[in-house]
Amino acid sequence: MRAGFFLLLASIVAAGIATLGYGTEGFRVITSEGARRLAVERAPKTVPNVSLIDQDGVSFSLDDYRGKVLLIEFIYTSG
């Protein structure tokens, strides 16, 4: 009886660990944000070449900054 209980307990613990490993991408992430970042790292999406207008009203293309770090904030307003 006691051996059966420990076998059942070990099975439940093993199933829990396996489920946790699956849900955390092999124990690599904890949060959904971590999972999103890992997905982007695995399969980055390319940004299309678009023309934008800067704060001074000057038009520029994303290709002008290819290979450089670029921070862009998109703000939508309506009047």
C-alpha positions in Angstrom: 0.0 0.0 0.0 2.7 2.4 0.9 4.7 1.7 -2.3 1.6 2.4 -4.4 1.1 5.7 -2.6 4.7 6.8 -3.3 4.5 5.7 -6.9 1.3 7.7 -7.4 2.9 10.7 -5.7 6.0 10.4 -7.8 3.9 10.2 -11.0 1.9 13.4 -10.0 5.2 15.3 -9.3 6.7 14.1 -12.6 3.6 15.2 -14.5 3.6 18.6 -12.7 7.3 19.2 -13.6 6.7 18.1 -17.2 3.7 20.5 -17.5 5.7 23.3 -15.9 8.6 22.7 -18.3 6.2 22.8 -21.3 4.5 25.9 -20.1 7.7 27.8 -19.6 9.4 26.9 -22.9 11.8 24.4 -21.2 12.1 26.5 -18.0 13.4 29.5 -20.1 10.6 32.0 -19.4 8.3 32.8 -16.5 5.9 35.5 -17.8 4.0 35.9 -21.0 6.2 38.9 -21.9 9.2 36.6 -21.6 7.5 34.1 -23.9 6.8 36.9 -26.4 10.4 38.1 -26.3 11.6 34.5 -26.9 9.3 34.1 -29.8 10.6 37.3 -31.4 14.2 36.2 -30.8 13.5 32.8 -32.5 11.7 34.3 -35.5 12.3 38.0 -35.8 9.9 39.9 -38.1 11.3 42.3 -40.7 10.1 45.9 -40.7 9.0 47.1 -44.1 10.7 50.1 -45.7 8.3 53.0 -45.0 8.6 56.7 -45.2 8.0 58.6 -42.0 8.0 62.3 -41.1 10.1 63.5 -38.1 9.3 66.1 -35.6 10.6 68.8 -37.9 8.4 67.8 -40.8 11.3 66.2 -42.7 10.5 62.9 -44.5 12.9 60.0 -44.0 13.0 56.3 -44.8 13.7 53.4 -42.5 16.3 52.2 -45.0 18.3 55.3 -44.1 18.9 53.7 -40.7 19.4 50.1 -41.8 22.0 48.4 -39.5 21.6 51.0 -36.8 19.6 51.1 -33.6 16.5 53.2 -34.1 13.8 54.0 -31.6 10.4 55.0 -33.1 7.3 56.0 -31.2 4.0 55.9 -33.1 1.5 58.5 -31.9 -2.0 58.8 -33.3 -4.0 61.9 -32.9 -7.2 63.2 -34.5 -8.5 66.6 -34.7 
